[in-house]
């Protein structure tokens, strides 16, 4: 992957929001002042984050700063803001540990207007950080896609009320923008490119993903629910008004990673999640399939886990190109069917081993010109002798669409 200079970032963001917009500042909040660039900048910054008072703003100066160790923030109500995502650059290429660039474990935090580069681990991680906002940030890894890159770019987990907007992430060896085991989420007007997964919503409830550009990833947008985690039963995600295009980057995830099985060239993948609505998106030139619906394929011990996608609604999307060069697990299937897959692909799994057959309730309300195939796998573990592909669309009434997500920090 070649680094895309700021001008290209601005061109991408221009379709979403002004590249020069600044994150709003609360004039009434106490200020911690600008972190000094004199002396040891990393020590100055970490000290400022430790000594900050709730409600204060920690300002980063303009400059390109080399840091060797990760940063942490555990004070509630802090705004950490730079001089601009192109002006304040925190460079971790010389990082000695394997951790994230910045770890946030406090509530009511806003991160805005700076860049993080080349961390050994994740770019920015927040855990148990309610009402967190990521705004006008760039998180990236230099060079070509590489499994040694950090796993996640922007990585909030186990949180409520997560807002991610006007963020650019590229080069993550797992997911560029990832939200896991969380509730009430908005990901909007952001760019995810050259990652394995562009945007991923995992084991989470009530998410709106809209106005984004997911391009040049292995898979554009993923909505997963995985077993044996503290929070399962992900549901109620709306994916709309996104540009999901040219997601044909080779899969460079480390072996054993769950996204290592994502076929290069997939636009949206829905796995084992419930009440997912995909509408008014533009899909273009995703070489394997624009939309893939699949059950979780591995053994699991969680008795409460449902491995099958259900209550999925696809409506009003536009599709062009794609499906002509299926990769990964889809390649042998496509070869048996003439080498080309239609826009929408379902694995057709409705049960696991001896489990009961759930109601999948998949509703496809696209124009009749939009192709569909049910691979007819039936159950996992798969029995090749019983596979029965079909182009017959499922006959299901669409599940009711979830309400729009409203976040308290978005109302200020």
N, C-alpha and C positions, 0 to 999 in steps of 0.2 A: 504494500500500500504506500503510495506517495503521499506525504503530508500535503494537505490542501491549505494554502495560505489564507490569511484573513479575508482577502477579497472574495474568495470562493465561498467562505462561510457566510459573508454578508449577502452574497447573491442567493444562497439557499435560504437564509433567514428572511430575506426581503419578501418572500412569498408568504411569510408567516407573521412577521412583525418587523418593526424598524430595527436595523442592526445597531443603531446608535442609541437606542432607548436605554435609559438608566433605571435601575431598580428604585422604587420609591423609598425615601428615607423619612423616618418619623422625627420631625424637628423637636418634638417634646421629649424624646428619649435622651437620657444622659449619654454623653460621648466619652469613650475611653481614649479617644485621640488616635492619631495615625501612628502605626507601629514604626519604630525607627528602623531605617535601612542602614544605620551606622553600626559597625561592629558585627556581632553574630546575629544575623537577621532571624534565623530559626529560633534561637533562644529568646530573642525579643518577642517574637510572635507567640511562642508557647507561653511565655510569662504573661503576656497580655490576655490570652485566653483563660489562664488560670485565675488571674486577678480581676477579671471583668466582673462588673456588678450587673445583676439581672436588670434588663431594660436598656442596657448600654449598647453602643455601636463600636465595634473594633474595625478600624479602617486600615486597609493595606495600601501601601504606596505604589506608585507606578514603578515597574522594573521587572527584570528577569532574575529570579532568586533561586540559587541552588540549595536544596535541603537534603540532608543525609538520613534524617529520621522522621517518622510520621508524627503528625500533630493530633491533639485530642481536645475536645471541648465537652465539659459536663456541667456548665452553668446554664440555667434556664433563661430564656428571654433575651438571647444575644443575637445581634445582627453582625455578621462578618461580611464586610463588603470591600471590594477592590476598586481600582481606578477604571476598570473596564476589562472585559474578558480578553481583549487584545493587548492590554497595557500592564496588567498585573499577572505575572506568570510564575507559578510555583513549580520548579523543575526538580523532580525526584530521580533523575537518571543516575545519580550517584548514591541512591538509597542503599544503606547497608543491611537493613532487615528485609523481611518479606511481607510486612504489614501494609495497611492502607496508607494513603497520603494524609487523609483527615478522617478521624472517627468522632462522631457526635453521639452522645448518649443523654442529651437533655432536651427538654420540651421548648416549644415556642421559639425555635431558632430559624433565622433566615440566612442563607448563604447566597451571595450575589456578586457578579461582576469580577470574576477572576478565572484564571485557567490553572489546571493541574495537569502535569505531563509526566509520563514515563514512570509511574509508580511500580514497584515490584509486585505489590498486591493490588487490592481494589483502589479505585481513585478516591471516591468519597463514600464512606459508609456511615449510615445512621441506624442505631438500634434502640428500640423502645423510645423513640424521639417523636412525641405527638406534636401535631400542628407544625411540622417542619416544612420549610419552603426552599426549594432549589431554583434559582432564577438567574438567567443570563450568565451561564457558566460554560466553559469548555473543558472537557476531560478527554485526553487523547494519549495514544501511544504512537511513537514515531516509527517510521519504516514500514515494511510489508507486514501483513497479518502473520502473527507468530504465537504459538501456543505458550510461549514464555511471558507474554503480556499478562497484565493483571486480569482477573476474571471479570470483574464488574466495574463499570465506569461510575454511575450514580446508583447507589445501593441502599435504599431505605428498607428496613425489615422490622416486623413486630411493632408496628406503629399505627396510630389513627390520624386521619386528616393529613394526607401527604399531597403537597403541590409541587409539581415539576413543570417549569415553563421556560421556554426559550433557552433550552440547554442543548449543547452539541456534544455528542460522544462518538468517538471513533477508535477502533482497534482493540476492543475488549475481547478476550478469549472465551468469554461466556456470554454475558448480556451487556449491551451498552447502557440502557436504562432498565433497571430491574426493581420491581416492587414485590416483596414477598411477605406472606403471613401478616397482612395489614388490612385495614378497613378504611373506606372513604378516601379515594385516590383520584387525583386529576393529573394526567400527563398530557400536556398540550403545547402546540407551536414549537416543537423541538425537532432536532435533526439527529438521527441515529444512522451511522454509516460505517461500513467496513468492520462491523462486529460479527460474531457468530450469530447471536440473536440481537436484533436491533432494539426492540422494546419487549420486555417480558413482564406479565402480570401472573404471579404464581401463588396459589393457596391464599388468595385474597378475596375480599368481598367489597362490592360497590366501587367499581372503577370506571372512569370515563377517560378514553384515550382518543384525542381528536386534534385535528389541525397539524399533525406531525408529518415529517418526511422520513420514511424508512427506506433507505436505498443502499445498494451495494453491500448488504449483509448476507450471511448464509440464509437466514430466515428473517423476514421483516418484523412481524409482530406475533408473539406467542402468548397464549392464555392457557396455562397449565394448572393442574391440581395433582400433587404427588402424595403418596402414602407415607405413613410413619413419621410425620412431622407434628410439632406441637399444635399447629392449626391446619386443618384440612377442611374440605367441603367448600372450596372456592366457588363463588357465584356472582352473578349480576355485574357483567362487564359490557360496556358499550364501546365499540370501535367504529368511529365515523369521521368522515371528512379528512381522511389521511391520504397521502401519496405513498403508495406501497409499490416501489418500482425497482427493477434491475437488481433484485436480491440474489445474485449469482456468485458471490464470493465463496471460494472453497471453504469447507468446514475445517477450521484450525483449532478446535477445542481439544484440550488434552484428553487422551483416552480414558474412558470410564466416566467422564462427565455426562450428565443427562442430555445436554444439548449436542454432544458428539454424534448423536444419531439423527440430528436435523438434516434433511436432504438439502444440499445447496440448490437454491432456486425456488424456495417456498415463500409465498407472500404472508399468509396468516396460517398459524397452526393452532387448533383448539384441541386440547387433550384433557379428557376426564373432568371437564369443568361444566358448570350448569348455568343456564340462562345467559348466554353470550349472544349479543346482537351486533352484527357486522353490516353496516349500511352506509351508503353515500361515499364510499371510498373509490379511489382510482387505482386499479391494479394494472401493471404494465410490465411485460418482459421478464416475468419470473419463470425461469426455464423448466422447473419441475411441475409446479402447480400453483395457482394463485391462492387457493384455499384448501387446506388439508384438515380433515376432522378424524381424530384417531383415539382409540382407547389406550390406556397405559399398558405397555406390552410385557412388563416384567413381573415376576412373582412378588407378592406382598403379604404381610401378616396382619395388617390393620383391618379388623372386622367391620369397622364403620366406613371404610373407604369404598367409593363407587368409581370404578376405573373407566366408565363409559361417558363420553360427552352427551349432554342432553339439554333439551329446551334451547336449541341453537336456531337463530333466525338470520338468514342471509337475504338482503333485499336492497335493491336500488344501487348496486355497485356497478362500476364500469370496468370492462376487461379488454385488454388488447395484448397480442403476442403471448408468449409463454407456453409451457407445456410440451415444447418440442424436443427437449433434451433432459429428461428426468434423471435425477441423480440418486445416489445412496440406495436406500431400501426400495425406492420407487422405480429404479432402473430396470430390474428384471421383470417387474410387473408390467411396465410400459412395453418392454420388448415383446412380451407375450400377447400384447394387445395392439401391435403395429407400430410401437415406438413413440406414440404421442398420447399424452393424457389431457383430459378436458380441464376446463377452468376450476371445477370444484371436484374434490376427491374425498370420499369417505372410506374408511377401512371396513365398514360394515360389521364391526364387532358389537355384539349385543350381550355377551356374557363372558365370564372368566371361569375356566375349568367347569366345575359342577354348579356354579352359581346361578341364581335365578335370572331370567331375562328382564331387564329393566325397560321402562318406556323411554325411548330415546327422544322422541318428539323433535325431529329435525325438520325445520320448515325452510324450503328454498323458494323464494318468491321472485327470483330473477327472471328476466326475459327468456323465452323459450330457446333463443339462440345461444344462451349460455350453457355450455356442456357440463354434464354431471356423470360421475360413475361411482357406484357402490362396489367396492372390491369384493364384497361377499365373503369376507374371512369368517364371519360368524362368531367365533370365539377364540380366545387365547388360552393355552398354547394352540397355535394354528395347525389345522389338519389340511395339508395341501389337497387331499382327495375330496374334501367337502367345500372347497372354495367355489363360489358361484357369482361371478361378476354380473352387474346389471346396470343399465342406464336409466332405469325407472326411478324418477324422483320420489322421495318419500311423500306420502300424503298425510300431512300433519297440520293442525291449526297452530299458528304462531303463538309462542309464549308471550305474555304481556311484557312490554319493555320496561326495564327498571327506570325509576325516576332519576333525573339529572343529579349528579353528585354536587353537593353544596358544602364548602369548607369554611370554617369560621375565619381563617386568615385571609380568605379570598374576598370577604365582605368588607374588609377595612378600607 
